[in-house]
Amino acid sequence: MSLDVPREEVADFAALGVIAFTTTRQAGTFGTAGTDPVGDVMGRWWSLVDGLRAYSPRLATARQVHGNRVLVHRLTWEGWLRGDGADGHVAPERGTALAITVADCVPVFVAHPSGATALLHAGWRGTVARILESGVAELVRGGLDARDLHVHLGPSICGRCYEVGPDVYAQLTGRSMTAPACVDLRAILGAQAKSLGISHVSTSALCTRCHNDRFFSHRAGDPGRMLAVMATEVGDPRPHAR
């Protein structure tokens, strides 16, 4: 596969035959609402689509709305799909690439040894709405055991940098505060994963705000957006599975 884009890989997923990564600032923004000309942004998108063709004839994206709606994608179409009003994608079979945009929110990568994948966009609203649970439920509904899933919480704003108001803090933690306080979304999502029976949970050490030279950060005032991407080939590319 030829994907010439600066990125932070989820190295552990390679053993599952899954490519998963988050683009970096060096790759440029993938958000159309920023200051870059739309033609440049769309050029980056189409370059990604072309690079992913070696893995999949289809790429699923959506207009993100900070909710918990998850789209399930079967092998019944080709091209670049942009769904409406969703923050998660599930591919029960190999052969569908998934992408979400992020800039402080958590990209949640979910993979199963069979090649089934899910990719979720979890800000504080999605975390409260338990989008991770929604994505896992779709995989379990397809016959998979949650105990066999692998979850990786990618580069996002860390618990030292993410300050929220008392109302948001209470919704996320169930605890009351009288002043703004910091909260760790990835720690909360990790606990949610454990409560669903998932034991394979890893977390990136990278913070979009602390490492703002490498990633776009909404809290740092960046209009740019990174992409989180997952892709699997049709069939199982792992040597031991041949």
ZAMIZA-129381 format. One record per atom (N, C-alpha, C): residue in one letter; x, y, z. Coordinates in steps of 0.001 Angstrom, whole numbers, plus 500000, padded with zeros to 6 digits. Each point is the difference from the previous one (the first is absolute). Example, Ala and Ser with C-alpha at 12.3 -4.5 7.8 and 13.67 -1.06 7.14 Angstrom:
<atoms>
A513190494310507800;A499110501190500000;A500900501200500000;S499650501050499280;S500820501190500060;S499230501090500730;
</atoms>
This chain:
<atoms>
M500839498802500000;M499161501198500000;M500874501248500000;S499681500991499188;S500740501243499957;S499120501117500560;L500339500437501193;L499263501096500625;L501023501005500490;D500328500949499171;D501042500964500319;D499388501178500752;V499701499777501285;V499426501055500823;V500656499939501382;P500487501129500527;P500589499997501339;P498953499579501033;R500358499055500862;R498995499423500883;R500615499382501239;E499149499785500989;E500336499282501229;E499272498667499948;E500750498905499889;E499421498677499817;E499520499406501329;V498988499146499904;V499622499125501108;V500708498680499718;A501227499885500480;A500871498896499603;A499441498642500393;D499336499917501145;D499515498709500488;D498949499385499086;F499333500802499183;F498921499460499162;F500529499275498755;A501282500190499698;A500559499343498824;A499909498485500132;A500147499482501215;A499912498555500222;A498609499460499710;L499006500887499981;L498623499605499687;L499698500166498516;G500995500427499223;G499765500255498584;G499242501275499753;V500124500960500927;V499267501265499917;V500998501151499990;I499859500914499061;I500779501221500025;I499150501069500673;A500601500704500958;A499272501030500745;A500976501119500336;F499580501234499772;F500899501122500255;F499222501295500132;T500688500994500565;T499506501375500038;T500994500861499231;T499515500821499092;T500908500880499268;T500547501068500946;T501093500611499605;T500613501046500804;T499833501363499321;R500430501033500704;R499922501358499457;R500731500110498663;Q501095499241499860;Q500792500045498778;Q499200499551498775;A498983499165500222;A499170499524498885;A499054501070499497;G499808501070500788;G499047501039499629;G498625499710500551;T499146500974499937;T498657499843500551;T499081499247499038;F499085499224500579;F498962499307499230;F498616500597500284;G499978501145500669;G498740500675500295;G499727501104499001;T498794500054499478;T499661501004498982;T499592501341500602;A499855500066501328;A499570501247500627;A501174500871500439;G501225499582499710;G501161500768500408;G500373501068498988;T501257500420500057;T500459501099499151;T500637499517498699;D500290498709499896;D500594499483498762;D498967500011498878;P500429500274498766;P499071499935498874;P499349498619499924;V498695499998499731;V499270498736499950;V500595499052498968;G500488500550498891;G500612499161498974;G501211499237500533;D500799500661500859;D501162499329500591;D499560498893500950;V498983500305500817;V499503499007500961;V499447498781499266;M499181500233498988;M499419498886499263;M501076499213499254;G501058500669499593;G501108499297499372;G500637499008500958;R500115500392501277;R500541499073501002;R499075498805500193;W498690500283500041;W499032498914500148;W500111499011498842;W500037500505498776;W500036499102498846;W501315499240499923;S501077500618500461;S501270499284500069;S499900498832500981;L499305500235501123;L499784498927500965;L499144498891499402;V498910500385499334;V499125499009499366;V500801499144499030;D500844500635499192;D500808499256499032;D500974499071500705;G500615500482501090;G500945499172500733;G499355498801500665;L498732500149500391;L499282498913500676;L499449498960499033;R500030500293498695;R499424499054499044;R500701498647500032;A501268499988500398;A500718498728500097;A499417499115501094;Y499301500619500942;Y499352499256501064;Y498510499804499733;S499371501031499506;S498548499960499934;S499465500848498862;P498952499554499330;P499352500822498981;P498993500970500605;R499940500055501339;R499002500872500636;R500598500688501228;L499613501265500195;L500378500779501177;L498742500610500582;A499765499755501295;A498811500516500682;A500366501153500923;T499299501131499849;T500138501166500858;T498593500508500316;A499905501062500786;A498683500562500312;A500147501434500477;R498915500731499916;R499930501323500639;R499826499771501496;Q501005500434500761;Q500014499694501437;Q499209501028500799;V499262499503500993;V499081500869500739;V500149499859501517;H501061499344500475;H500247499829501439;H498877499212500680;G499555498948499342;G498978499137500583;G500523498587500171;N499085499018499986;N500414498607500158;N499455499097498890;R499578500618498888;R499499499190498890;R501162499352499262;V499853498707499725;V501031499220499345;V499428499405498717;L500715500151498893;L499586499433498722;L500689498657499789;V499258499018499522;V500546498676499711;V500129499850498489;H501185499592499543;H500300499965498572;H500261498569499537;R499178499524499095;R500178498688499388;R500707500152498660;L500389498878499404;L500741500026498739;L499056500065498816;T499142501011499996;T498963500098498963;T500152501238499127;W501099500746500158;W500166501232499253;W501492500242499785;E500316500942499117;E501375500410499764;E500067501515499918;G501198500543500261;G500184501437499906;G500225500629501361;W499718501285500088;W500181500772501234;W498619500409500491;L499603499432501110;L498696500289500586;L500140501065501083;R499158501014499953;R499926500983501089;R498588499946500544;G499852499328501142;G498698499893500639;G499623501292500690;D498802500045500504;D499490501223500627;D499745499772501483;G500514500901500818;G499673500014501416;G500396498757500762;A501300499632499970;A500486498825500723;A501424500244500470;D500370499354501094;D501347500163500560;D500743498682500131;G499456498939499422;G500684498721500060;G499700499153498784;H500928499086499731;H499864499092498869;H500391498601500438;V499271499008499511;V500310498599500259;V500086499274498669;A501074499251499813;A500170499158498811;A500084498552500476;P498903499230499923;P499999498627500523;P500908499059499224;E500341500363498756;E500837499146499164;E501211500784499514;R501040499287499624;R501177500647499423;R499645500662498674;G500719501087499676;G499840500594498692;G499330501353499964;T499744500605501173;T499433501348500049;T500915500881500842;A500461501105499431;A500805500964500736;A499075500997500697;L500412500460501172;L499201500912500818;L500848501222500339;A499368501186500082;A500735501202500369;A499103500964500768;I500584500661501002;I499331501069500744;I500977501162500129;T499481501210500225;T500854501156500252;T500055500279501494;V501175500439500467;V500200500283501420;V500935501192500174;A499878500660501145;A500947501045500413;A499736500285501475;D500377499112500871;D499815499950501458;D499057498871500399;C498932499753499222;C499129498868500313;C500777498699499829;V499498498940500621;V500715498724500013;V499627499148498786;P500986499586499201;P499719498990498986;P500073498624500661;V498899499275499980;V499933498689500642;V500065498931498913;F501085499242499990;F500216498934499031;F499607498670500646;V499163499230499323;V499568498701500510;V500242498954498915;A500669498907500354;A500287498955499020;A499812498623500610;H499634499042499147;H499808498605500389;H500920499140499134;P500519498894500513;P500883499148499198;P499389499546498674;S498689499985499882;S499352499610498747;S500156501059498916;G500377501210500392;G500087501114499057;G498856500978500109;A499015499707500835;A498929500971500259;A500595501204500718;T499531501196499647;T500544501222500578;T498891500994500336;A500340500932500872;A499131501138500289;A500892501201500272;L499557501166499595;L500733501241500226;L499008501039500488;L500290500587501167;L499034500856500688;L500623501343500351;H499200501060499870;H500415501366500335;H499360500346501347;A500847500123501043;A499471500181501360;A500510501293500622;G499178501044499924;G500211501189500818;G499291499782501329;W499799501072500750;W499365499774501298;W498547499574499835;R499315500558499000;R498599499615499789;R499882498533499580;G500866499584499079;G499970498606499575;G500384499048501110;T500915500437500854;T500395499166501133;T498843499842500976;V499319501101500306;V498826499928500885;V498909499131499379;A499830500112498681;A498972499225499299;A500433498557499747;R501224499650500424;R500534498636499924;R500049499485498560;I500662500795499145;I500155499570498614;I500824498726499903;L500948499812500920;L500774498762499984;L499087498792500190;E499074500104500923;E499046498916500230;E499151499744498750;S499623501067499298;S499203499851498769;S500788499236498938;G501271500341499840;G500820499318499010;G500231498542500348;V500311499735501256;V500220498616500441;V498723499182499858;A498860500607500300;A498725499283499892;A499755499519498578;E500380500805499009;E499817499590498607;E500900498813499650;L501218499998500522;L500905498878499747;L499506498735500701;V499523500152501215;V499478498841500749;V498741499475499330;R499181500917499498;R498778499588499301;R500338499141498786;G501176500204499439;G500435499216498853;G500628498674500379;G499997499673501285;G500477498690500435;G501376499987500636;L500633501156500190;L501320500046500600;L499911500092501520;D501045499546500667;D500083500063501454;D500789501250500381;A499436500836500840;A500678501242500403;A501357499724500631;R500165498832500613;R501273499680500645;R501138499838498997;D499662499810498725;D501023499830498968;D500342501304499285;L499318501070500345;L500241501281499343;L501255500676500543;H500637500785499130;H501139500824500385;H499591501463499805;V500232500815501020;V499654501426499943;V501264500830500182;H500155500994499137;H501095500959500159;H499422501406500007;L500395500781500992;L499554501387500147;L501132500890499497;G499778500619498849;G501066500688499283;G500340501382500534;P500874500714499282;P500418501339500410;P498800500932500169;S499933500644501159;S498905500929500318;S500449500859501166;I499166500915500418;I500383500867501106;I500064499188501300;C501032500235500791;C500208499192501203;C499263500587501203;G500000499228501084;G499280500400501206;G500576501226500687;R501251500323499744;R500592501209500583;R499606501253499234;C499658499830498719;C499707501152499141;C498512500256499803;Y499170499002500296;Y498580500112499654;Y499187500454501215;E499764501300500078;E499210500571501087;E498570500230499525;V499037499593500827;V498589500146499656;V499268500656501170;G498805500502499716;G499180500609501036;G499369498968500918;P499441500443501122;P499411499077500977;P498913499108499417;D499163500534499082;D498914499202499436;D500545498840499168;V500969500296499126;V500600498956499166;V500759499006500870;Y500718500510500986;Y500752499118500909;Y499060499010500695;A498844500493500441;A499033499125500682;A499454498943499048;Q499727500379498756;Q499490499025499032;Q501028498915499689;L501260500388499966;L501055499042499671;L500372499098501169;T500003500547501195;T500542499258501145;T498961499602501038;G498836500665499987;G499013499742501037;G500325500691501306;R501017500858499992;R500398500716501203;R499752501499499825;S499747500681501103;S499688501435499963;S501248500842500242;M500085501106499270;M501059500979500197;M499356501380499958;T500605500936500688;T499460501360500006;T500806500932499089;A501063499474499419;A500850500799499112;A500479499108498866;P500479500598498905;P500545499185498911;P501083499051500496;A500070498817499405;A500981498995500408;A500442499206498781;C501138499342500112;C500533499202498906;C499439498579500056;V499848499416498817;V499462498651499907;V500714499270498867;D500173498697500159;D500723499174499037;D499004499135499232;L499666500420498768;L499026499256499210;L500474498580499713;R501292499848499728;R500498498668499661;R499928499050501190;A500198500525501205;A499866499145501179;A498552499547500169;I499061500909499741;I498580499645500103;I499623498975498945;L500466500203498771;L499708499050498929;L500648498644500279;G501200500013500555;G500655498747500359;G499204499236501043;A499458500727500981;A499168499354501020;A498720499460499386;Q499424500737499046;Q498801499498499322;Q500312498716499244;A501153499959499332;A500390498793499272;A500129498810500953;K500635500212501124;K500152498923500979;K498645499517500492;S499063500934500196;S498669499613500491;S499239499169498975;L500400500097498723;L499372499216498940;L500664498642499825;G501011499717500818;G500678498710499937;G501234499993499131;I500449501171499551;I501165500091499112;I501255500143500854;S500924499077499834;S501229500041500800;S501188500553499223;H499926499958498645;H501098500510499182;H499764501486499730;V500450500860500909;V499806501448499866;V501352500689500099;S500319500821499014;S501242500771500019;S499680501469499752;T500893500865500458;T499786501441499896;T501260500678499482;S499851500861499022;S501134500764499493;S500559500902501099;A501300500168499998;A500642500904500958;A499999501434499501;L499455500233498803;L500080501314499369;L498750500840500266;C500217501265500308;C498921500964500230;C500022501036498880;T498857500285499436;T499931500966498906;T500380501410500457;R499732500315501266;R500338501329500531;R501457500071500426;C500469498993500736;C501402499984500429;C500948499896498814;H499603499224498998;H500822499788498811;H499387500755498819;N499714501277500230;N499319500816498995;N500863500253498768;D501305499782500126;D500860500118498835;D499809498829499045;R499392498933500500;R499814498790499197;R498547499772499586;F499058500510500811;F498582499763499742;F499223501312500054;F498869500043499310;F499073501115500139;F499250499865501323;S499728501127500641;S499253500005501253;S498978501138499973;H498730499650500179;H498945501003500050;H500228500936501180;R500403499441501143;R500229500825501185;R501180500957499810;A500901499650499108;A501145500883499725;A499662501042498946;G498772499947499481;G499563500987499023;G500200499590498554;D500335498731499767;D500226499542498631;D498677499742499281;P499847500487498775;P498823499666499201;P500156498666499269;G501224499448499982;G500277498776499262;G499453498761500680;R499860498940499213;R499501498716500497;R500872498870499466;M500328499029500896;M500678498790499580;M498960498967499577;L500496498917499429;L499165498849499702;L500461498818500825;A499044499237500519;A500273498663500515;A499471499038498948;V500800498987499665;V499682499111498890;V500218498549500408;M499089499118499569;M500190498552500132;M499723499370498642;A500758498938499681;A499774499302498736;A500441498554500123;T499298499124499298;T500349498584499929;T499826499527498566;E500868499096499594;E499848499408498682;E498908498940500026;V499374499770498854;V499081498873499860;V500837498737500132;G499531499048500801;G500823498853500325;G500910500368501150;D500805499084500481;D500865500245501151;D501443500056499548;P500638501200500062;P501365500158499494;P501075499472500937;R499658499525501190;R501017499539500942;R500628498705499497;P501329499902499994;P500668498786499492;P499530498727500689;H499786500046501335;H499619498785500721;H498571499570499706;A499246500885499333;A498591499665499741;A499802499432498597;R501070499949499231;R499870499514498618;R499865498475499980;
</atoms>
